[in-house]
Amino acid sequence: MTDAILVLNAGSSSLKFRVYAVDASGKPGLMAKGQVEGLGVRPHFVARDAQGASLADDSLSKDAVSGHADALSQLATWLRSRYGGTRLLAVGHRVVHGGVKYATSVVVTDAVLAELERLVPLAPLHQPHNLAAIRAVQARLPQVPQVACFDTSFHRGHPELADRFALPETLYAEGVRRYGFHGLSYEYIARALPRVAPEIATGNVVVAHLGSGASMCALRAGKSVDSTLGFTALDGLPMGTRCGAIDPGVLLYLIAEKGMSAKAVERLLYKESGLIGLSGVSNDVRDLLESDKPGARLALDYFVYRINRELGALSAVLGGLDAIVFTAGIGENSPEIRARVCRAAAWMGIALDERRNRAGGPRITADGAAVSAWVIPTDEEGMIATHTLALVGRPAAAAS
């Protein structure tokens, strides 16, 4: 009998999944991946094997699949039909916010779930959907252990100065501090560096996780020293629909002078700002690169400007820079954005190799460049599988 780990990454309108077989040595190996997307609108189920070959590609009824519970039922039915002889050891979940209490991944209990519910206001775009997936599994497979893996955990070793705001001590004690996010991605990159780029693995590295959600992290010898995201996932870089860093006085102005409610401000900052707010065209970099509208150019120019501003700041925190690593959807797939960032940072000693950049790396700078640049695909789901298996283990009978 094959033992497996199921990894779920729940978004507002999708449920992404990966299935990992656990081999005799206890390591996870990818069997299948896919998602149920368009929940409540035009639900669609897709699945591929480890080599990328299609296993399923089905449009679903909007009435039958309207939320995460329905999506999980659809996924469970497909998994049973395809992998009927497989024993599910555990389900691992990406959970964006672990707060002060959870510095590492944890087996989900009712008490853990209640604690994570308290953090919803700190990650309103993500946390509710992460928890909805946990509850859906709990209702359907109550005997299967679940593990919550947090995007904040990797940053919990920061120096205190990096996590502080200049606010009274009482607020810090209550948890008002900089947490950082995308930690599962940064943890994977830190673990991959000794294999992919051993010459920089123990050095000062800035990782740019550039996707619809975007941030940057300063690594020293593979450990997070600082990052651009803070108390919530709104800080730092502009993102697809999120504003990034903003003077808090702007928020006071919107409330006091424009009469906006807290909910209206939240909607503005999380869903109507960033690339879509600047461009008026799209929140997708691919669309902006193809557009000749001034707003599209402005959004891209601002995106690259802020990346380079944060690159300088994080390099200062590290006391020097050995390399920058691009990852996530934009970082891995947009040679144009990588080139713009590298050219703007040429003063630091980054000498872009155009051919290597177009080829996608892994190294995209010239040999001998004072600061090297790399492209390393991330694997958050793989990290979740690793953490889940480490916590849950294998039944004794399975291991023998």
C-alpha positions in Angstrom: 0.0 0.0 0.0 1.3 3.5 -0.9 1.4 6.1 1.8 0.8 9.7 0.8 0.6 13.3 2.1 -1.9 15.7 0.7 -0.9 19.4 0.6 -3.6 22.1 0.3 -3.1 25.8 -0.5 -6.5 27.5 -0.3 -7.1 30.9 -1.9 -10.2 33.0 -2.2 -11.5 31.3 -5.3 -9.3 28.2 -5.6 -8.1 25.1 -3.9 -4.6 24.1 -5.0 -3.3 20.7 -4.2 -0.4 18.3 -4.4 -0.2 14.6 -3.6 3.1 13.2 -2.4 4.0 9.6 -2.1 6.1 8.7 0.9 9.0 6.4 0.0 10.7 3.7 2.1 13.2 6.3 3.4 10.3 8.6 4.6 10.8 11.3 1.9 7.9 12.8 -0.1 7.9 12.4 -3.9 5.4 14.3 -6.1 2.6 12.1 -7.6 0.1 14.7 -8.8 -0.7 18.4 -8.6 -3.6 20.6 -9.7 -6.4 22.8 -8.5 -10.1 23.5 -8.4 -10.3 27.1 -9.6 -13.2 29.6 -10.2 -15.1 28.6 -7.1 -18.6 30.0 -7.1 -18.2 31.4 -10.6 -16.9 29.0 -13.2 -15.4 26.1 -11.3 -12.8 24.1 -13.1 -10.8 21.1 -12.0 -7.3 20.4 -13.4 -4.7 17.8 -12.4 -1.3 16.8 -13.8 1.2 14.2 -12.9 4.8 14.9 -11.7 6.0 15.2 -15.3 3.2 17.7 -16.2 1.0 15.3 -18.2 -2.7 16.0 -17.9 -4.7 13.7 -15.6 -7.9 15.7 -15.5 -9.3 18.8 -17.1 -13.0 19.2 -16.2 -15.5 22.1 -16.0 -17.8 21.7 -13.0 -21.2 22.9 -12.1 -21.3 26.2 -10.3 -24.1 25.0 -8.1 -22.3 21.8 -7.2 -18.9 23.5 -6.4 -19.5 26.8 -4.7 -16.9 26.8 -1.9 -13.9 25.0 -0.4 -16.0 22.2 1.1 -17.4 21.4 -2.3 -14.0 21.7 -3.9 -12.6 19.2 -1.4 -15.4 16.8 -2.1 -14.6 17.0 -5.8 -10.9 16.4 -5.1 -11.6 13.5 -2.7 -13.7 11.8 -5.3 -11.0 12.1 -7.9 -8.3 11.0 -5.6 -10.3 7.9 -4.5 -10.9 7.0 -8.2 -7.3 7.4 -9.1 -5.4 6.3 -6.0 -7.8 4.0 -4.4 -5.1 1.9 -2.8 -3.3 4.8 -1.2 -3.3 5.5 2.5 -3.5 9.2 3.4 -1.2 9.8 6.3 -1.9 13.5 6.8 -3.0 16.8 5.2 -0.6 19.8 5.3 -1.9 23.3 4.8 -0.3 26.6 4.0 -1.5 29.1 6.7 -0.4 32.6 6.1 -0.3 33.9 9.7 1.0 32.1 12.8 1.1 35.1 15.0 3.3 35.3 18.1 2.4 31.8 19.4 3.4 29.6 16.4 7.0 29.8 15.5 7.0 26.4 13.8 4.5 24.1 12.0 1.9 22.5 14.3 -0.6 19.7 14.3 -4.1 21.2 14.1 -6.4 20.8 17.1 -9.6 22.7 18.0 -7.5 25.0 20.3 -5.0 25.7 17.4 -7.9 26.5 15.0 -9.4 28.9 17.5 -6.1 30.7 17.9 -5.6 31.0 14.2 -9.1 32.4 13.8 -8.0 35.3 16.0 -5.4 36.2 13.4 -7.9 36.6 10.5 -7.9 40.5 10.7 -4.1 40.4 10.1 -4.4 38.4 6.9 -8.0 38.9 5.6 -7.2 37.9 2.0 -5.7 34.6 3.0 -6.4 33.3 6.5 -10.1 32.8 6.2 -9.6 30.6 3.2 -6.7 28.7 4.7 -8.9 27.9 7.7 -11.9 27.0 5.6 -9.9 24.3 3.9 -8.8 22.9 7.3 -12.5 22.8 8.5 -13.5 21.1 5.2 -11.0 18.3 5.8 -11.9 18.1 9.4 -15.6 17.5 8.5 -14.9 15.0 5.8 -11.8 13.2 7.2 -11.9 13.7 10.9 -9.5 10.8 11.6 -6.7 12.2 9.3 -4.2 14.5 11.1 -3.7 17.9 9.7 -0.7 20.2 9.9 -0.6 24.0 9.6 2.6 25.4 8.1 3.0 29.1 8.5 4.3 31.8 6.2 5.5 33.7 9.2 7.6 30.9 10.8 10.8 31.3 8.8 11.2 34.9 10.0 10.7 34.3 13.7 14.5 34.4 14.3 14.8 38.0 13.3 16.7 40.4 15.6 14.3 42.2 17.8 15.1 45.6 16.2 13.9 44.2 12.8 10.6 43.2 14.2 9.8 46.4 16.2 7.7 49.4 15.3 8.3 52.7 17.2 5.2 52.1 19.3 4.7 51.7 23.0 5.9 48.4 24.6 2.3 47.4 25.5 1.4 47.1 21.8 4.6 45.0 21.0 3.7 42.7 23.9 0.2 42.3 22.4 1.7 41.2 19.1 1.9 44.4 17.1 5.2 43.7 15.4 6.7 42.9 12.0 6.2 39.2 11.2 7.2 38.9 7.5 5.5 36.4 5.1 6.2 34.1 2.2 8.4 32.3 4.7 7.7 28.8 3.1 9.1 30.1 -0.2 12.2 31.7 1.4 12.8 28.6 3.5 12.8 26.5 0.3 15.2 28.9 -1.4 17.5 28.8 1.6 17.6 25.0 1.5 18.1 25.0 -2.3 21.1 27.4 -2.3 23.8 24.8 -1.2 22.7 22.6 -4.2 22.0 25.2 -6.9 24.4 28.0 -6.0 26.8 26.8 -3.3 29.2 29.8 -3.8 26.5 32.1 -2.2 24.8 29.8 0.2 26.6 31.0 3.2 26.8 34.6 2.1 24.6 37.7 2.1 21.6 37.1 -0.2 18.4 39.0 -1.0 15.6 36.8 -2.3 12.9 38.6 -4.4 9.6 36.6 -4.2 7.8 38.4 -7.0 4.3 37.2 -7.8 0.8 38.6 -7.3 1.9 38.9 -3.7 5.4 40.2 -3.6 8.1 40.6 -1.0 11.9 40.5 -0.5 13.9 38.8 2.3 17.5 39.3 3.5 19.3 36.0 4.1 22.6 35.7 6.0 23.9 32.1 5.8 20.5 30.9 4.9 18.7 32.6 7.9 16.1 35.4 7.6 17.5 38.6 8.9 14.8 41.0 7.7 12.0 41.2 5.1 9.8 43.8 3.4 6.5 42.5 4.7 5.4 43.4 8.3 2.4 43.2 10.6 0.2 42.2 7.6 0.7 41.3 4.0 0.4 45.0 2.9 3.8 46.3 3.6 6.9 46.7 1.3 6.6 46.2 -2.4 3.5 47.1 -4.5 1.6 43.9 -5.5 -1.1 42.8 -7.9 -3.9 44.5 -6.0 -2.1 45.5 -2.7 -0.5 48.9 -2.1 2.7 48.0 -0.4 4.4 50.6 1.9 2.3 53.7 2.6 2.5 56.6 4.9 -0.1 55.9 7.7 -1.1 59.5 7.5 -2.7 58.7 4.2 -5.0 56.3 6.0 -5.9 58.9 8.7 -6.7 61.3 5.9 -9.0 58.8 4.1 -10.9 58.2 7.3 -11.0 61.7 8.7 -11.3 63.8 5.6 -12.8 61.5 3.0 -15.2 59.8 5.4 -14.1 56.3 4.4 -15.0 53.4 6.7 -12.5 50.9 7.9 -13.9 48.3 5.6 -13.7 50.7 2.6 -10.1 51.5 3.4 -9.4 47.7 3.7 -10.9 47.1 0.3 -8.9 49.9 -1.2 -5.6 48.7 0.2 -6.0 45.0 -0.4 -8.0 44.9 -3.6 -7.9 48.2 -5.5 -4.3 49.3 -5.2 -0.9 48.1 -6.3 -0.5 47.3 -10.0 -4.2 47.5 -10.8 -4.6 50.8 -9.0 -1.6 52.4 -10.6 -2.2 51.1 -14.1 -6.0 51.0 -14.4 -5.3 48.2 -16.8 -4.5 44.9 -15.0 -3.0 43.4 -11.9 -1.0 41.0 -14.1 2.5 41.9 -15.1 2.1 40.0 -18.4 -0.8 42.2 -19.4 1.1 45.4 -18.4 4.2 44.4 -20.4 2.0 44.0 -23.5 0.1 47.2 -23.0 1.1 50.6 -24.5 -1.1 52.6 -22.0 0.7 55.1 -19.8 -0.7 53.6 -16.7 0.8 50.3 -17.5 4.2 51.8 -17.9 3.8 53.7 -14.7 2.9 50.6 -12.8 5.9 48.6 -14.1 8.3 51.5 -13.5 7.0 51.9 -9.9 7.2 48.1 -9.3 10.9 48.0 -10.4 11.7 51.3 -8.6 10.4 49.9 -5.3 12.2 46.5 -5.8 15.5 48.4 -6.2 14.8 50.7 -3.2 14.1 47.6 -1.0 17.2 45.9 -2.5 19.4 48.8 -1.3 17.8 48.8 2.2 18.1 45.1 2.7 21.7 45.1 1.4 22.4 47.8 4.1 20.9 45.6 6.8 23.1 42.7 5.7 26.2 45.0 5.5 26.8 44.1 1.9 25.4 41.9 -0.8 26.7 38.8 -2.5 23.7 37.9 -4.6 20.0 38.4 -5.5 17.7 35.5 -6.2 14.5 35.9 -8.2 11.6 33.5 -7.5 7.8 33.0 -7.7 5.6 33.7 -10.7 7.1 37.0 -12.0 10.6 36.3 -10.7 10.8 33.0 -12.4 9.0 33.8 -15.7 9.6 37.4 -16.6 13.1 38.1 -18.1 12.0 41.7 -18.7 11.4 42.5 -15.0 14.6 40.7 -14.0 16.5 42.7 -16.5 15.1 46.0 -15.4 15.9 45.2 -11.8 19.4 44.1 -12.6 20.2 47.1 -14.8 18.9 49.5 -12.2 21.2 47.8 -9.7 24.3 47.7 -11.9 26.0 50.2 -9.6 26.1 47.4 -7.0 28.2 45.2 -9.3 25.3 43.3 -10.9 26.4 42.6 -14.5 23.4 41.0 -16.4 24.1 38.3 -19.0 21.3 38.8 -21.5 21.5 35.3 -22.9 21.5 33.6 -19.5 18.6 35.8 -18.4 16.5 34.9 -21.5 17.3 31.2 -20.9 16.0 31.5 -17.3 19.2 30.9 -15.4 19.9 29.6 -12.9 22.7 32.2 -13.0 21.8 35.2 -15.0 24.9 37.4 -14.5 28.3 37.3 -16.1 31.0 35.2 -14.6 33.1 37.3 -12.2 30.3 39.8 -11.4 30.8 41.4 -8.0 27.2 40.6 -7.1 25.6 37.6 -8.9 21.9 37.2 -9.8 20.0 33.9 -10.0 16.6 32.4 -10.9 15.5 29.6 -8.6 12.0 28.2 -8.8 10.3 28.0 -5.4 8.4 25.1 -4.0 6.2 26.1 -1.0 4.1 22.9 -1.3 7.2 20.8 -1.1 8.2 22.5 2.1 4.7 21.9 3.5 5.0 18.2 2.7 8.4 18.0 4.4 7.1 19.8 7.6 3.9 17.7 7.6 5.8 14.4 7.4 8.3 15.5 10.0 5.4 16.2 12.5 3.1 13.2 11.7 5.7 10.6 10.7 4.6 7.2 9.3 2.8 4.5 11.2 5.1 1.8 12.5 3.5 -0.9 10.2 4.1 1.3 7.2 7.7 2.0 8.1 8.5 -1.7 8.4 
